Amino acid sequence: MGILRLREGQPCDLALSLSCGQAFRWEQRGEWWEGVVESEVWRLRQEGDRIEYAGPTARRVRDYLALDLDLPAIQAAVDRDPVIHAAIASCPGLRILRQDPWEILVSFICATNTHIPRIRQMIASLSRCFGERVPSPSGAWYSFPSPVALAVPCRETLEECRLGYRDRYIHGTAARIAGDPGLLPHLMALPLEEAREGLLSFPGVGPKAADCILLFGFHRYEAFPVDVWIRRIMHRHYLAPPPGMKAASEKEDRRIREFGREYFGEWAGYAQEYLFCARGELLGDAPGKGHRDGKSRE
């Protein structure tokens, strides 16, 4: 058990950061959050400026929660108008986690056309069937399966995880990564648009999923994912749809994405997260702050 104190003036809202839909393997049990990071079971809880942890080292907690980033400076960089200002004020401690790119790739293939509980079920099922059991006094946990582990079984075996049509996408993606272990590091090193095109070549990865993978898995903070909520926020407060253009279309989402990246700059992904987090206040008829109800990133 250890205690990590936040730096003065550097907020972190642990509960919001773990539950806002960027990670799918955390469970709240009383005051503690429990989850598997790589091959370890972590337990975290927060009281004021203290984060208590069991399982990882303090260094790994700092890295995972991105506590080395100057969050007020990031917020100042994107705080360009009253709308984003209100969004930041609504969730000032929200941080984008540093997660494993392979796990994020599969997670956002699972995330298409479904909701948070279903995504969590699919990822838990994949881990239980194809991951390694991780010892823990709090119960049975499993590591996220490797590309090789998901590439070996036939699709019929993957079907037991009840992934629906996604099983063929995950199997194909796993086979490709298993056959070329350097592919993801290569993509991560490319310029943003080239990395995005590379992600779009994976089965089951569409434009929205690619941007989520860039932001949450590749740590490309200039990425600006567009889902149904961001589309509505941008149309209401920033960018009215052109006459004759469908409000929900790939062309319009591209226009929104490009506007978001240009307007908010190198930290556009953080701006997107704050806007999404505050969607209830900004739209008046959306789910409450933080937790991503309904369609996930659709």
C-alpha positions, 0 to 999 in steps of 0.5 A: 500500500502506498500514498501518492500526493498530487502536486499543488495546483495539479488536479486529478479526479480519479473516479471521473477519469476511470469511469468516463468511457476511455477505459473499460476494466475498472470496477468501483468497490466501496471507496476503491477502484479495482482493475487490471493494468497489463498483468497486475491487479490495481486498487486505487482510491482518492481522498483530496490530494491523496491517491492511495494505491495497492499493486503498482508502484507510485511511478506507474500510477503517475504515468497511468494517470498522466500526472506528469502533464501540466493539466492547468496549462493544457486547460488554458491552451484550449480555453478559448470561449465560454462553452469550453470554459464551462466544460472545463469548470464542470470537470477540472480534474479529468485526465486522459489515461495512458493505456496500452495501445493494443488493448485500446485497439481491441476495446474500440473495435468492441465499442462500435454500435453498443453501450458501456456495460456491453463493452465491459462484458465483451472485454471481460469475456475475452480476458477470461477466455484468452488472458492469463489469470492474475492472482488477487485477494479480491477475486478472479482477474485476468490479463488482457489477451495478447495478439497471439492469444486472440489470433490462434483460436478459430472464429468459432471459439471467439464466438463463445465470447458473444462478440457478435459480428466483431469476432471476425474483426478482432480475429483478423486484427489479432492475426495481423498484429501477431504476424507483425509485432512491430506494426503498432509501434510503427503506426504510433511513430507516424504523423497523425494522418498517416497513423489514422490511415493505418488504423483505418486499414484494420477490420472493424476500425472506422473513423470514430474508432480510429480517432479514439485509438489515436487519443486513448491508445497512441496518446495523440492529444491532437486527435478529436473523436466525433461521436453523436454527443460531440456532433450535437455540441459542435452543431449547437455551439460552434459549427452549424451544419451546411444547408443540404448536408446530413447532420450525421455523415462521414463528410460532416464528421470529418468537417467537425474533426478538422475544425476541432483540431484546428480550433483547439490545437495540439490539445484538441483531444482534451477539449473533446473530453471536457466537452463530452464530460459536460454534455449534460450541461451543454445540451440540456437533454443529455446523460449526466456528467462523466459516465458514458450512457447509451451509445458509446462514442457513436 
